[in-house]
Amino acid sequence: MSNSLGELFRITSFGESHGKCIGVVLDGCPAGLRLREEDIQKELDRRKPAQSPLTTSRAEADCVEILSGVFNDFTTGAPICMLVWNQSADSSKYEKRRWTPRPGRADYPAHVKYGGFNDYRGGGRFSGRITAGYMMAGGVAKKLLLEHLNVEVLAHTRRIEDIQAKEPTVDEIKKNVEGNPVRCADREAANKMATAIQKAAAEGDSLGGVVECVTLNLPAGVGSPVFDTLEGDLAKAILSIPAAKAVEFGLGCGFSVLRGSQSNDAYALSEGRVITRTNKAGGILGGVSNAMPITCRVAFKPTPSIRKRQKTVDLSSMKEVMIEVEGRHDPCIVPRAVPVVEAMVAVVLVDHAMRAGLIPPVLGGRTSGV
């Protein structure tokens, strides 16, 4: 099992959905970054459960504790360990259906891979609950990017089921996303999305959708060919988010129906710097950033834990049976996935920025008296 991501800015995720805690160890964070628990908390609060009627009712406080790597409100260069305690887990329903894997969940492959020793409560390590640790690491990464490179990472809900939001401006993303429960920059579409989620929930069903993410102000030259491409590492990190099933950059699949004369981004000069007149490539060429906004879209499948009766297999008797999944589940995970996408994009960008020498191992210095 691989629980770590990154080369110089490296995160290791730990914890299970119904275990004692969820957390992350962040190794390689530069010394000298001003960091307090409230910096991380504001990010955690964005994915916290029970935010609205559209999310799971599992009411976790998710109050972060920084256990190491920070002294006098500054990072020390040592590993940073952060966690939240699980306080509202109800494992009773999982004990009842231990041997009946839920369709669409990782219950069965996890059972096979770990010989039945895996923690099956709430999905264990395969639960979306582990993304609380992603948010902690992302909180540090976003702060590094903004304060030392003026790089912003902004995500928003672009689609829920067949409801497509219009393409927003950066100002609309900043202004509107946190103002509605589906985190959509298009207010009209947001209302329709919320209604659709409520309808699906009332029917015992769930919905999927698309999160779009844009990164602003990343300099050219970040990333590496051939196997450590910026796109490749971003895709790996994004697809580690439970329920994420596809990711595309720029036009993505849209390139397949164009000619080269239509798909190329022409170069131009703007105030002495090289830009492209369009951004179909999504800010990355050859696995390396080209200084244009990095744009990507992530498709999330509908929450598989639904109240509708479904077919499965009883592994203890090896007979086909029906299952009705009880418990507290998001009827659509897309709104809570928005900040998680931001977090994972930020983590990868910091790692690659450090590899490119854009972020030093020590930020500033305190050498007086030495």
SEKOL-855216 format. One line per 2 residues: number of its first residue (from 0); their letters; for each residue x, y, z of C-alpha. Coordinates in nm, 4 decimals, always signed. Layout:
BEGIN
NUM = A = X:Y:Z | ... .
//
This chain:
BEGIN
0 = MS = +0.0000:+0.0000:+0.0000 | +0.1460:+0.3357:-0.1038 .
2 = NS = +0.0447:+0.6160:+0.1284 | +0.3012:+0.8789:+0.0279 .
4 = LG = +0.3135:+1.1347:-0.2522 | +0.5811:+1.3764:-0.3675 .
6 = EL = +0.9593:+1.3995:-0.3943 | +1.0848:+1.7086:-0.2070 .
8 = FR = +0.7494:+1.8158:-0.0599 | +0.6278:+1.4730:+0.0482 .
10 = IT = +0.3033:+1.3848:+0.2232 | +0.2116:+1.0587:+0.3958 .
12 = SF = -0.1559:+0.9935:+0.4692 | -0.2721:+0.7865:+0.7666 .
14 = GE = -0.5929:+0.6863:+0.9446 | -0.9211:+0.5121:+0.8644 .
16 = SH = -1.2807:+0.6289:+0.8403 | -1.3848:+0.4738:+1.1734 .
18 = GK = -1.0402:+0.4559:+1.3335 | -0.9157:+0.6874:+1.6064 .
20 = CI = -0.8005:+0.9675:+1.3783 | -0.7233:+1.0902:+1.0276 .
22 = GV = -0.3981:+1.2697:+0.9565 | -0.0979:+1.3479:+0.7440 .
24 = VL = +0.2773:+1.3767:+0.7866 | +0.4315:+1.6437:+0.5671 .
26 = DG = +0.8076:+1.6092:+0.5124 | +1.0164:+1.8655:+0.3278 .
28 = CP = +0.8213:+2.1788:+0.4092 | +1.0634:+2.4731:+0.4104 .
30 = AG = +1.1590:+2.6216:+0.7443 | +1.0375:+2.9721:+0.8208 .
32 = LR = +0.6774:+2.9533:+0.6995 | +0.4448:+3.1223:+0.9461 .
34 = LR = +0.1877:+2.8564:+1.0254 | -0.0861:+2.8296:+1.2850 .
36 = EE = -0.3629:+2.5791:+1.3369 | -0.6221:+2.8342:+1.2247 .
38 = DI = -0.4487:+2.8483:+0.8832 | -0.5212:+2.4784:+0.8395 .
40 = QK = -0.8618:+2.4905:+1.0070 | -1.0102:+2.7298:+0.7540 .
42 = EL = -0.9287:+2.4804:+0.4790 | -1.0565:+2.1811:+0.6764 .
44 = DR = -1.3843:+2.3593:+0.7443 | -1.4515:+2.3733:+0.3707 .
46 = RK = -1.4736:+1.9916:+0.3407 | -1.6157:+1.9268:+0.6869 .
48 = PA = -1.9218:+1.6965:+0.6902 | -2.2709:+1.8187:+0.7814 .
50 = QS = -2.2127:+2.1554:+0.6130 | -2.5600:+2.1654:+0.4615 .
52 = PL = -2.8621:+1.9414:+0.3900 | -2.6802:+1.8358:+0.0716 .
54 = TT = -2.4004:+1.6555:+0.2605 | -2.3636:+1.3618:+0.4978 .
56 = SR = -2.5077:+1.4131:+0.8453 | -2.1965:+1.2655:+1.0091 .
58 = AE = -2.1128:+1.5603:+1.2355 | -1.7358:+1.5604:+1.2840 .
60 = AD = -1.5776:+1.8716:+1.4369 | -1.2530:+1.8088:+1.2451 .
62 = CV = -1.0470:+2.0365:+1.4701 | -0.6862:+2.0131:+1.3553 .
64 = EI = -0.3976:+1.9474:+1.5908 | -0.0411:+2.0182:+1.4771 .
66 = LS = +0.1781:+1.7742:+1.6685 | +0.5237:+1.8498:+1.5306 .
68 = GV = +0.7266:+2.0597:+1.2893 | +0.6016:+2.4000:+1.4060 .
70 = FN = +0.7643:+2.6087:+1.6813 | +0.6709:+2.9638:+1.7819 .
72 = DF = +0.4277:+2.9754:+1.4873 | +0.6941:+2.8972:+1.2265 .
74 = TT = +0.7750:+2.5734:+1.0467 | +1.1081:+2.4323:+1.1591 .
76 = GA = +1.1970:+2.2184:+0.8589 | +1.1142:+1.9003:+1.0548 .
78 = PI = +0.8258:+1.6720:+0.9543 | +0.4874:+1.8290:+1.0257 .
80 = CM = +0.2346:+1.5865:+1.1731 | -0.1296:+1.6994:+1.1706 .
82 = LV = -0.4482:+1.5142:+1.2608 | -0.8169:+1.5323:+1.3470 .
84 = WN = -0.9937:+1.2892:+1.5783 | -1.2862:+1.0763:+1.4636 .
86 = QS = -1.5652:+1.1413:+1.7126 | -1.8926:+1.0541:+1.5359 .
88 = AD = -1.8325:+0.7137:+1.3787 | -2.1147:+0.4574:+1.3948 .
90 = SS = -1.9776:+0.1156:+1.2992 | -2.2847:-0.0905:+1.3886 .
92 = KY = -2.4280:-0.0983:+1.0385 | -2.0955:-0.2087:+0.8934 .
94 = EK = -2.0739:-0.5050:+1.1286 | -2.4094:-0.6268:+0.9945 .
96 = RR = -2.2981:-0.6221:+0.6317 | -1.9338:-0.7176:+0.6672 .
98 = WT = -1.9667:-1.0059:+0.4208 | -2.1849:-0.8287:+0.1645 .
100 = PR = -1.9688:-0.5850:-0.0346 | -2.1438:-0.2685:-0.1443 .
102 = PG = -2.1697:-0.2269:-0.5234 | -1.9494:+0.0527:-0.6502 .
104 = RA = -1.7316:+0.0569:-0.3363 | -1.3870:-0.0946:-0.2809 .
106 = DY = -1.5190:-0.3429:-0.0214 | -1.4627:-0.6544:-0.2323 .
108 = PA = -1.1205:-0.5780:-0.3869 | -0.9981:-0.4597:-0.0444 .
110 = HV = -1.1201:-0.7860:+0.1123 | -0.9288:-0.9878:-0.1471 .
112 = KY = -0.6106:-0.7791:-0.1421 | -0.5711:-0.7838:+0.2357 .
114 = GG = -0.7082:-1.1300:+0.3023 | -1.0049:-1.0030:+0.5023 .
116 = FN = -0.7858:-0.8150:+0.7528 | -0.8737:-0.4714:+0.6131 .
118 = DY = -1.0757:-0.2266:+0.8244 | -1.4149:-0.2482:+0.6538 .
120 = RG = -1.5889:+0.0085:+0.8775 | -1.6951:+0.3035:+0.6673 .
122 = GG = -1.4618:+0.1877:+0.3920 | -1.1519:+0.2162:+0.6118 .
124 = RF = -0.8581:+0.3487:+0.4097 | -1.0769:+0.3608:+0.0993 .
126 = SG = -1.3160:+0.6182:+0.2474 | -1.3493:+0.9784:+0.1399 .
128 = RI = -1.2883:+1.0563:+0.5074 | -0.9127:+1.0250:+0.4469 .
130 = TA = -0.9253:+1.3455:+0.2415 | -0.9291:+1.5406:+0.5686 .
132 = GY = -0.5556:+1.4678:+0.5694 | -0.5297:+1.5932:+0.2116 .
134 = MM = -0.6831:+1.9218:+0.3239 | -0.4253:+1.9662:+0.5999 .
136 = AG = -0.1369:+1.9178:+0.3584 | -0.3123:+2.1361:+0.1024 .
138 = GV = -0.3526:+2.4143:+0.3562 | +0.0239:+2.4320:+0.3980 .
140 = AK = +0.0836:+2.4031:+0.0233 | -0.1647:+2.6757:-0.0700 .
142 = KL = -0.0098:+2.9107:+0.1851 | +0.3390:+2.8478:+0.0437 .
144 = LL = +0.2228:+2.9047:-0.3136 | +0.0353:+3.2254:-0.2409 .
146 = EH = +0.2834:+3.3905:-0.0078 | +0.6023:+3.3024:-0.1928 .
148 = LN = +0.5024:+3.2699:-0.5583 | +0.1692:+3.4585:-0.5715 .
150 = VE = +0.0164:+3.1406:-0.7142 | -0.3552:+3.0821:-0.6565 .
152 = VL = -0.5399:+2.7510:-0.6919 | -0.9156:+2.7907:-0.7429 .
154 = AH = -1.1698:+2.5131:-0.7993 | -1.5451:+2.5137:-0.8535 .
156 = TR = -1.8286:+2.2812:-0.9488 | -1.8742:+2.2843:-1.3248 .
158 = RI = -2.1413:+2.0155:-1.3601 | -2.3809:+1.8066:-1.1524 .
160 = ED = -2.5533:+1.5273:-1.3446 | -2.6624:+1.6977:-1.6705 .
162 = IQ = -2.6673:+2.0515:-1.5290 | -2.3762:+2.2398:-1.6828 .
164 = AK = -2.2574:+2.5707:-1.5368 | -2.1426:+2.8431:-1.7705 .
166 = EP = -1.7696:+2.9101:-1.7943 | -1.6945:+3.1549:-1.5109 .
168 = TV = -1.4459:+3.4365:-1.4791 | -1.1832:+3.4249:-1.2061 .
170 = DE = -1.3702:+3.6994:-1.0227 | -1.6917:+3.4943:-1.0322 .
172 = IK = -1.5107:+3.1927:-0.8887 | -1.3668:+3.3989:-0.6042 .
174 = KN = -1.6955:+3.5756:-0.5345 | -1.9574:+3.3036:-0.5751 .
176 = VE = -1.8154:+2.9590:-0.4994 | -1.8268:+2.9714:-0.1206 .
178 = GN = -2.1664:+3.1425:-0.1264 | -2.3739:+2.8369:-0.2177 .
180 = PV = -2.3799:+2.4751:-0.0941 | -2.2767:+2.3202:-0.4266 .
182 = RC = -1.9745:+2.5531:-0.4706 | -2.0706:+2.6588:-0.8216 .
184 = AD = -1.9640:+2.9969:-0.9604 | -2.2790:+3.0156:-1.1754 .
186 = RE = -2.5550:+3.1104:-0.9293 | -2.8412:+3.0100:-1.1579 .
188 = AA = -2.6900:+2.6688:-1.2247 | -2.6101:+2.6325:-0.8540 .
190 = NK = -2.9782:+2.6509:-0.7627 | -3.0674:+2.3854:-1.0207 .
192 = MA = -2.7843:+2.1617:-0.8976 | -2.8994:+2.1858:-0.5366 .
194 = TA = -3.2538:+2.0933:-0.6375 | -3.1293:+1.7943:-0.8377 .
196 = IQ = -2.9206:+1.6659:-0.5443 | -3.2138:+1.6977:-0.3056 .
198 = KA = -3.4405:+1.5107:-0.5491 | -3.1920:+1.2266:-0.5916 .
200 = AA = -3.1460:+1.2001:-0.2136 | -3.5212:+1.1815:-0.1599 .
202 = EG = -3.5324:+0.8931:-0.4070 | -3.2530:+0.7104:-0.2243 .
204 = DS = -3.0108:+0.7772:-0.5070 | -2.7003:+0.9888:-0.5741 .
206 = LG = -2.5398:+1.2099:-0.8393 | -2.1959:+1.2640:-0.9880 .
208 = GV = -2.0411:+1.5659:-1.1545 | -1.7331:+1.7604:-1.2589 .
210 = VE = -1.4970:+1.9856:-1.0633 | -1.2910:+2.2350:-1.2585 .
212 = CV = -0.9655:+2.3781:-1.1217 | -0.7578:+2.6729:-1.2419 .
214 = TL = -0.4107:+2.7687:-1.1223 | -0.2977:+3.1272:-1.1719 .
216 = NL = +0.0516:+3.2809:-1.1968 | +0.2636:+2.9658:-1.1997 .
218 = PA = +0.5875:+3.0530:-1.3856 | +0.6992:+2.8717:-1.6986 .
220 = GV = +0.9406:+2.5832:-1.6624 | +0.7810:+2.3897:-1.3758 .
222 = GS = +0.7613:+2.0155:-1.4378 | +0.9835:+1.7578:-1.6059 .
224 = PV = +0.9774:+1.5229:-1.9020 | +0.9273:+1.2311:-1.9481 .
226 = FD = +0.7782:+1.0327:-1.6612 | +0.7598:+1.3087:-1.3982 .
228 = TL = +0.5447:+1.5386:-1.6064 | +0.3429:+1.8062:-1.4319 .
230 = EG = +0.0243:+1.6669:-1.5862 | +0.1124:+1.3127:-1.4856 .
232 = DL = +0.1840:+1.3978:-1.1222 | -0.1236:+1.6180:-1.0984 .
234 = AK = -0.3388:+1.3409:-1.2441 | -0.1948:+1.0857:-1.0005 .
236 = AI = -0.2680:+1.3100:-0.7028 | -0.6164:+1.4021:-0.8211 .
238 = LS = -0.7107:+1.0418:-0.8945 | -0.6141:+0.9494:-0.5374 .
240 = IP = -0.9308:+1.1329:-0.4300 | -1.1972:+0.8663:-0.3722 .
242 = AA = -1.4659:+0.8665:-0.6470 | -1.2484:+1.0626:-0.8937 .
244 = KA = -1.2586:+0.8653:-1.2185 | -1.1213:+1.0918:-1.4924 .
246 = VE = -0.9101:+1.4045:-1.5304 | -0.8348:+1.6173:-1.8353 .
248 = FG = -0.6239:+1.9271:-1.8952 | -0.7089:+2.2167:-2.1218 .
250 = LG = -0.9407:+2.0962:-2.3967 | -0.8721:+1.7379:-2.2894 .
252 = CG = -1.0822:+1.4987:-2.4947 | -1.1863:+1.7940:-2.7091 .
254 = FS = -0.8499:+1.7795:-2.8851 | -0.9536:+1.4554:-3.0531 .
256 = VL = -1.1997:+1.6278:-3.2889 | -0.9758:+1.9222:-3.3901 .
258 = RG = -0.7064:+1.9774:-3.6494 | -0.3625:+2.1075:-3.5558 .
260 = SQ = -0.4480:+2.4439:-3.7069 | -0.7399:+2.4644:-3.4659 .
262 = SN = -0.5801:+2.3245:-3.1531 | -0.2464:+2.5074:-3.1380 .
264 = DA = -0.2048:+2.8042:-2.9020 | -0.0285:+3.0831:-3.0924 .
266 = YA = +0.2498:+3.2662:-2.9088 | +0.2490:+3.6410:-2.8552 .
268 = LS = +0.4176:+3.9113:-2.6468 | +0.2480:+4.0987:-2.3635 .
270 = EG = +0.4407:+4.3658:-2.1741 | +0.7680:+4.1985:-2.2625 .
272 = RV = +0.6740:+3.8430:-2.1667 | +0.5764:+3.5465:-2.3808 .
274 = IT = +0.2136:+3.4349:-2.3621 | -0.0219:+3.2302:-2.5753 .
276 = RT = -0.3230:+3.3953:-2.7367 | -0.5438:+3.1025:-2.6335 .
278 = NK = -0.4996:+2.8367:-2.3656 | -0.6284:+2.5155:-2.5180 .
280 = AG = -0.3297:+2.3261:-2.3752 | -0.4337:+2.4202:-2.0227 .
282 = GI = -0.1030:+2.5789:-1.9247 | +0.1146:+2.2696:-1.9738 .
284 = LG = +0.3194:+2.1610:-2.2778 | +0.5539:+1.8628:-2.2793 .
286 = GV = +0.4788:+1.8076:-1.9134 | +0.6131:+2.1546:-1.8234 .
288 = SN = +0.4231:+2.4720:-1.7337 | +0.4175:+2.7508:-1.9934 .
290 = AM = +0.3098:+3.0371:-1.7591 | -0.0534:+3.0304:-1.8733 .
292 = PI = -0.3281:+2.9293:-1.6273 | -0.3279:+2.5557:-1.5589 .
294 = TC = -0.6801:+2.4287:-1.6157 | -0.8107:+2.0817:-1.5457 .
296 = RV = -1.1438:+1.9101:-1.4935 | -1.2116:+1.6106:-1.2697 .
298 = AF = -1.5077:+1.3755:-1.3146 | -1.6526:+1.2234:-0.9964 .
300 = KP = -1.8838:+0.9240:-1.0006 | -2.2095:+0.9235:-0.8038 .
302 = TP = -2.1777:+0.8201:-0.4401 | -2.2117:+0.4390:-0.4556 .
304 = SI = -2.3686:+0.4078:-0.1084 | -2.7378:+0.4547:-0.1864 .
306 = RK = -3.0616:+0.3429:-0.0221 | -3.1975:+0.1690:-0.3316 .
308 = RQ = -3.1868:-0.2128:-0.3233 | -2.8915:-0.3530:-0.5157 .
310 = KT = -2.7559:-0.6951:-0.6033 | -2.4411:-0.8264:-0.4363 .
312 = VD = -2.2831:-1.1490:-0.3079 | -2.2665:-1.2806:+0.0484 .
314 = LS = -1.9000:-1.3791:+0.0774 | -1.9632:-1.6009:+0.3803 .
316 = SM = -2.2166:-1.8212:+0.1981 | -2.1148:-1.7404:-0.1603 .
318 = KE = -2.4748:-1.6738:-0.2573 | -2.6237:-1.3847:-0.4512 .
320 = VM = -2.8300:-1.1559:-0.2258 | -2.9882:-0.8119:-0.2194 .
322 = IE = -2.8487:-0.5269:-0.0131 | -2.9876:-0.2000:+0.1181 .
324 = VE = -2.7098:+0.0344:+0.2286 | -2.7812:+0.2208:+0.5488 .
326 = GR = -2.5674:+0.4929:+0.7026 | -2.4772:+0.8570:+0.6515 .
328 = HD = -2.3559:+0.9327:+0.3011 | -2.3318:+1.2350:+0.0728 .
330 = PC = -2.5965:+1.2198:-0.2018 | -2.3337:+1.3989:-0.4140 .
332 = IV = -1.9702:+1.4297:-0.3087 | -1.8830:+1.6931:-0.5699 .
334 = PR = -1.9385:+2.0051:-0.3507 | -1.7081:+1.8718:-0.0781 .
336 = AV = -1.4574:+1.7511:-0.3388 | -1.3998:+2.1053:-0.4678 .
338 = PV = -1.1549:+2.2071:-0.1895 | -0.9947:+1.8611:-0.1973 .
340 = VE = -0.9061:+1.9069:-0.5648 | -0.7499:+2.2427:-0.4768 .
342 = AM = -0.5503:+2.0792:-0.1992 | -0.4035:+1.8015:-0.4117 .
344 = VA = -0.3199:+2.0351:-0.6989 | -0.1421:+2.2672:-0.4531 .
346 = VV = +0.0585:+1.9816:-0.2993 | +0.1918:+1.8742:-0.6392 .
348 = LV = +0.2672:+2.2303:-0.7490 | +0.4733:+2.2990:-0.4361 .
350 = DH = +0.6692:+1.9783:-0.4871 | +0.7488:+2.0698:-0.8480 .
352 = AM = +0.8202:+2.4336:-0.7601 | +1.0767:+2.3148:-0.5045 .
354 = RA = +1.2319:+2.0832:-0.7638 | +1.2588:+2.3849:-0.9958 .
356 = GL = +1.4303:+2.5895:-0.7231 | +1.1455:+2.8402:-0.6968 .
358 = IP = +1.0863:+2.7717:-0.3261 | +1.4021:+2.7523:-0.1079 .
360 = PV = +1.4462:+2.5142:+0.1881 | +1.4575:+2.8125:+0.4262 .
362 = LG = +1.2244:+3.1119:+0.3879 | +1.4052:+3.4210:+0.5141 .
364 = GR = +1.6384:+3.3573:+0.8067 | +1.7046:+3.4174:+1.1737 .
366 = TS = +2.0799:+3.4353:+1.2043 | +2.1174:+3.7186:+1.4583 .
368 = GV = +2.3146:+3.6090:+1.7640 | +2.4723:+3.3124:+1.5821 .
//
